[in-house]
């Protein structure tokens, strides 16, 4: 699976992130975004792949 949303660089070190989809059992999907440099990780799960992509990308890209 591939995320069609653009990810910003890591908010802590500026490294490039990778998204890794996890195999799940049941009706949910889960994924992690992991920084290649500092290994910062964000985990999310949702009931559809489209919702998961939107949710995890929005959380990762959120900056204040």
ZINOR-V284935 format. One line per field, one symbol per residue. ss: DSSP state (A for helix, B for strand, O for the rest). psi: psi as a letter, one per 20 degrees, with the letter a starting at -180 (. if undefined). A space follows every 50 residues. Layout:
ss->???
psi->???
//
This chain:
ss->OOOOOOOOOOOOOOOOBBBBBBOOOOOOBBBBBBBOOOOOBBBBBBOOAA AAAAAAAAAAAOOO
psi->qppjqpprrpigijrpqqpopqpqpbjqqqqqppphgijpppqqqriqgg hgggghggggipq.
//
